[in-house]
Amino acid sequence: MKQTKQKNFSIEFFPPKTPEGVEKLRVTRAKLAELHPSYFSVTFGAGGSTQKGTLDTVLDIRREGHDVAPHLSCLGSSRASLREILTQYKDNGIKRLVALRGDLPSGYGAMDFSSGEFRYANELVEFIRAETGDWFHIEVAAYPEMHPQAKSPQDDVQRFVAKVKAGADGAITQYFYNSDAYFRFVDEAQRLGATVPVIAGIMPITNCSQLMRFSDMCGAEIPRWVRLKLASYGDDTDSIRAFGLDVVTQMCERLLAGGAPGLHFYTLNNSAATTAIWQRLK
């Protein structure tokens, strides 16, 4: 993997659903803004579940003077609705997007690709390019340990390459705790012609049960030794956080030393763990 001099650090939020959550996120955002990230990103709910929340949060961040990258997912969305969203973002001077396939909205039942206008994220990237040209810098998702619905690791990398060939400028990975998986994925993608920067997604470890639940859902592997160590602490949250800080910081150091072009922090709308890792990395 090639060494990259210029590093890109970004921070992700989810749109709050309550007035209290909105206020809490403003406080969190103010703290994390002191770290001067390249941009903030905001996740997106399929089928209208949090689309307005995403737009409201994105515009709040934009009004505060920060660069922001809204997530945009296509499964269950129409071309007309996506065109309207893209127009709103353009009109507000937003230049970045994270383009995702996403999940079907609740109530759709089993996944049925035949009924929707989009099936895969590469189709969304093609649509954004056709509608807006080069206005947006488009990031897509990458899965070092394979997307949980992929047929095989080879198929998963091919789908990633298709997104790049459709016009993606870069990628952000699902979080992981095995740096070898990241480096192997990037090398394989580059051999297939996908040479865009692949930013490493980082999930700080602060809550053992929450981490296990998230990881089981998204297919991210927690190494056995990490699982056992976390389990051994029981309800000792201070020890869990201290251990998690060590594990994740050391992995970030390996990633950056090995040529990763940057880090993207999944904050879960909290500032403490991300700030601590950031400060350790200087």
C-alpha positions as CSV (number, residue, x, y, z in Angstrom):
1,M,0.0,0.0,0.0
2,K,1.3,3.4,-1.0
3,Q,2.2,5.9,1.7
4,T,0.0,9.0,1.8
5,K,1.3,12.3,3.1
6,Q,-1.9,14.3,3.5
7,K,-4.2,12.8,6.0
8,N,-7.9,13.3,6.2
9,F,-9.7,13.2,9.5
10,S,-13.5,13.3,9.7
11,I,-16.3,12.8,12.2
12,E,-19.7,11.2,11.9
13,F,-23.0,11.9,13.7
14,F,-26.5,10.5,13.5
15,P,-29.5,12.9,13.3
16,P,-31.1,13.4,16.7
17,K,-34.8,12.5,17.1
18,T,-35.7,14.8,20.1
19,P,-35.1,18.4,21.0
20,E,-32.8,17.2,23.9
21,G,-30.8,15.2,21.4
22,V,-30.5,18.2,19.1
23,E,-29.1,20.3,21.9
24,K,-26.8,17.5,23.1
25,L,-25.4,17.2,19.6
26,R,-24.7,20.9,19.4
27,V,-22.6,20.7,22.5
28,T,-20.8,17.6,21.3
29,R,-20.2,19.2,17.9
30,A,-18.7,22.3,19.5
31,K,-16.2,20.2,21.4
32,L,-15.3,18.1,18.4
33,A,-15.0,21.2,16.1
34,E,-12.0,22.2,18.3
35,L,-10.2,19.3,16.8
36,H,-10.6,20.9,13.3
37,P,-11.7,17.8,11.4
38,S,-11.8,18.0,7.6
39,Y,-15.6,17.6,7.7
40,F,-18.5,16.2,9.7
41,S,-20.9,13.6,8.2
42,V,-24.5,12.9,9.1
43,T,-26.2,9.5,8.6
44,F,-29.4,8.9,6.6
45,G,-32.5,6.9,7.3
46,A,-34.1,5.0,4.4
47,G,-37.7,5.6,3.3
48,G,-38.2,8.9,5.2
49,S,-37.4,7.6,8.7
50,T,-34.7,10.3,9.4
51,Q,-34.3,12.1,6.0
52,K,-35.6,15.4,7.4
53,G,-33.5,14.9,10.5
54,T,-30.5,14.5,8.3
55,L,-31.3,17.6,6.3
56,D,-31.9,19.7,9.5
57,T,-28.7,18.5,11.1
58,V,-26.7,19.1,8.0
59,L,-28.0,22.6,7.6
60,D,-27.2,23.3,11.3
61,I,-23.6,22.2,10.8
62,R,-23.4,24.2,7.6
63,R,-24.7,27.4,9.3
64,E,-21.9,26.9,11.9
65,G,-19.4,27.2,9.1
66,H,-18.2,23.6,8.9
67,D,-17.9,21.4,5.9
68,V,-20.5,18.6,6.1
69,A,-21.1,15.4,4.1
70,P,-24.7,14.1,4.3
71,H,-25.3,10.4,3.8
72,L,-27.6,9.6,0.9
73,S,-29.0,6.1,0.5
74,C,-31.0,4.9,-2.5
75,L,-32.8,1.7,-1.7
76,G,-36.5,2.5,-1.4
77,S,-36.0,6.0,-2.8
78,S,-37.2,7.4,-6.1
79,R,-35.2,9.4,-8.6
80,A,-37.5,12.3,-8.0
81,S,-37.0,12.3,-4.2
82,L,-33.3,12.0,-4.6
83,R,-33.2,14.8,-7.2
84,E,-35.0,17.1,-4.7
85,I,-32.6,16.3,-1.9
86,L,-29.6,16.9,-4.2
87,T,-31.0,20.3,-5.2
88,Q,-31.4,21.3,-1.6
89,Y,-27.8,20.4,-0.8
90,K,-26.5,22.2,-3.8
91,D,-28.6,25.3,-3.0
92,N,-27.0,25.3,0.5
93,G,-23.4,25.1,-0.9
94,I,-22.8,21.5,0.3
95,K,-20.1,19.9,-1.8
96,R,-19.7,16.4,-0.2
97,L,-21.9,13.3,-0.1
98,V,-21.6,9.8,1.2
99,A,-23.5,7.7,-1.3
100,L,-24.8,4.4,0.1
101,R,-27.2,1.6,-1.0
102,G,-28.8,1.7,2.5
103,D,-31.5,-0.6,3.8
104,L,-35.1,-1.0,2.9
105,P,-37.5,1.1,5.0
106,S,-39.4,-0.8,7.7
107,G,-42.7,-2.3,6.4
108,Y,-41.2,-3.3,3.0
109,G,-40.8,-6.9,4.1
110,A,-38.1,-9.0,2.4
111,M,-35.6,-7.3,0.2
112,D,-37.1,-7.0,-3.3
113,F,-34.8,-5.3,-5.8
114,S,-37.3,-5.4,-8.6
115,S,-39.7,-2.9,-7.2
116,G,-37.3,0.0,-6.6
117,E,-35.6,2.4,-9.0
118,F,-32.1,1.6,-7.5
119,R,-30.6,-1.7,-6.5
120,Y,-26.9,-0.9,-5.7
121,A,-24.8,2.1,-4.7
122,N,-23.0,2.3,-8.0
123,E,-26.3,3.2,-9.6
124,L,-26.7,6.0,-7.1
125,V,-23.3,7.3,-7.8
126,E,-24.0,7.2,-11.6
127,F,-27.3,9.1,-10.9
128,I,-25.6,11.8,-8.8
129,R,-22.9,12.3,-11.5
130,A,-25.6,12.5,-14.3
131,E,-27.6,15.0,-12.3
132,T,-24.9,17.2,-10.8
133,G,-21.7,16.6,-12.7
134,D,-18.6,17.2,-10.6
135,W,-20.4,19.4,-8.0
136,F,-20.1,16.8,-5.3
137,H,-17.1,15.0,-3.8
138,I,-18.6,11.5,-3.5
139,E,-17.5,9.0,-0.8
140,V,-18.8,5.4,-0.9
141,A,-18.7,2.5,1.6
142,A,-16.0,-0.1,1.8
143,Y,-16.0,-3.4,3.8
144,P,-12.6,-4.7,4.7
145,E,-14.2,-7.8,6.3
146,M,-16.9,-8.2,3.6
147,H,-20.4,-6.8,3.6
148,P,-22.7,-9.2,5.5
149,Q,-24.9,-9.7,2.4
150,A,-22.1,-10.2,-0.1
151,K,-21.8,-13.6,-1.8
152,S,-18.0,-13.7,-1.3
153,P,-15.0,-11.5,-0.5
154,Q,-14.2,-11.4,-4.3
155,D,-17.8,-10.3,-5.1
156,D,-17.6,-7.6,-2.5
157,V,-14.4,-6.1,-3.8
158,Q,-15.9,-6.2,-7.3
159,R,-18.9,-4.3,-6.1
160,F,-16.6,-1.7,-4.5
161,V,-14.7,-1.3,-7.8
162,A,-18.0,-0.8,-9.6
163,K,-18.8,2.1,-7.3
164,V,-15.4,3.7,-8.0
165,K,-15.8,3.3,-11.8
166,A,-19.2,4.9,-11.5
167,G,-17.6,8.1,-10.3
168,A,-16.8,7.9,-6.6
169,D,-13.9,10.1,-5.4
170,G,-13.1,8.1,-2.3
171,A,-14.4,5.6,0.3
172,I,-14.9,5.2,4.0
173,T,-14.8,1.7,5.5
174,Q,-17.0,0.0,7.9
175,Y,-15.3,-0.1,11.3
176,F,-12.9,-2.9,12.1
177,Y,-10.3,-4.0,14.6
178,N,-8.0,-5.9,12.3
179,S,-5.7,-3.6,10.4
180,D,-4.5,-6.5,8.2
181,A,-8.0,-6.8,6.8
182,Y,-8.0,-3.1,5.8
183,F,-4.6,-3.3,4.1
184,R,-5.5,-6.5,2.2
185,F,-8.8,-5.0,1.0
186,V,-7.1,-1.8,-0.3
187,D,-4.3,-3.7,-2.0
188,E,-6.9,-6.0,-3.8
189,A,-9.0,-3.0,-4.8
190,Q,-6.0,-1.2,-6.2
191,R,-5.0,-4.3,-8.2
192,L,-8.5,-4.1,-9.8
193,G,-8.1,-0.5,-10.7
194,A,-9.8,1.2,-7.8
195,T,-7.1,3.6,-6.7
196,V,-9.2,6.2,-4.8
197,P,-8.3,7.0,-1.2
198,V,-9.9,4.6,1.3
199,I,-10.4,6.2,4.7
200,A,-10.4,3.8,7.7
201,G,-13.6,3.9,9.7
202,I,-12.9,3.9,13.5
203,M,-15.3,3.0,16.2
204,P,-14.1,3.9,19.7
205,I,-14.7,1.2,22.3
206,T,-16.7,2.6,25.3
207,N,-19.5,0.1,25.9
208,C,-19.0,-3.7,25.7
209,S,-22.6,-4.8,25.1
210,Q,-23.3,-2.1,22.6
211,L,-20.2,-2.9,20.7
212,M,-21.1,-6.6,20.5
213,R,-24.6,-5.8,19.3
214,F,-23.5,-3.4,16.6
215,S,-20.7,-5.8,15.4
216,D,-23.1,-8.7,15.2
217,M,-25.5,-6.7,13.0
218,C,-22.9,-5.2,10.6
219,G,-20.5,-8.1,10.4
220,A,-17.5,-6.4,12.0
221,E,-15.2,-8.9,13.7
222,I,-14.0,-8.3,17.2
223,P,-10.8,-10.3,17.8
224,R,-11.2,-13.1,20.3
225,W,-8.6,-11.6,22.7
226,V,-10.4,-8.3,22.7
227,R,-13.8,-9.9,23.3
228,L,-12.4,-11.9,26.2
229,K,-10.6,-8.9,27.7
230,L,-13.7,-6.8,27.5
231,A,-15.9,-9.5,29.0
232,S,-13.4,-9.9,31.9
233,Y,-14.1,-6.3,33.0
234,G,-17.8,-7.0,33.6
235,D,-19.4,-3.7,34.6
236,D,-16.1,-1.9,35.2
237,T,-16.8,0.9,32.6
238,D,-13.6,2.8,33.4
239,S,-11.4,-0.3,32.6
240,I,-13.4,-1.0,29.5
241,R,-12.8,2.6,28.3
242,A,-9.1,2.6,29.2
243,F,-8.6,-0.7,27.4
244,G,-10.6,0.4,24.4
245,L,-8.7,3.6,24.1
246,D,-5.4,1.7,24.1
247,V,-6.6,-0.9,21.5
248,V,-8.1,1.6,19.1
249,T,-5.3,4.2,19.4
250,Q,-2.7,1.6,18.6
251,M,-4.6,0.4,15.6
252,C,-5.0,4.0,14.3
253,E,-1.2,4.4,14.6
254,R,-0.6,1.2,12.6
255,L,-3.1,2.3,10.0
256,L,-1.6,5.8,9.5
257,A,2.0,4.4,9.6
258,G,1.0,1.9,6.9
259,G,-0.3,4.5,4.5
260,A,-4.0,4.9,5.4
261,P,-5.0,8.3,3.9
262,G,-7.1,9.2,7.0
263,L,-9.5,8.2,9.7
264,H,-13.3,8.6,10.0
265,F,-14.6,8.5,13.6
266,Y,-18.0,7.0,14.3
267,T,-18.8,9.0,17.4
268,L,-22.4,7.9,18.2
269,N,-22.9,11.6,19.1
270,N,-20.4,11.6,21.9
271,S,-17.1,13.5,22.0
272,A,-15.0,12.0,24.8
273,A,-13.5,8.9,23.2
274,T,-12.9,10.4,19.8
275,T,-11.2,13.4,21.5
276,A,-9.0,11.2,23.6
277,I,-7.9,9.1,20.6
278,W,-7.3,12.2,18.5
279,Q,-5.1,13.8,21.2
280,R,-3.1,10.6,21.6
281,L,-2.5,10.6,17.9
282,K,-1.5,14.3,18.0
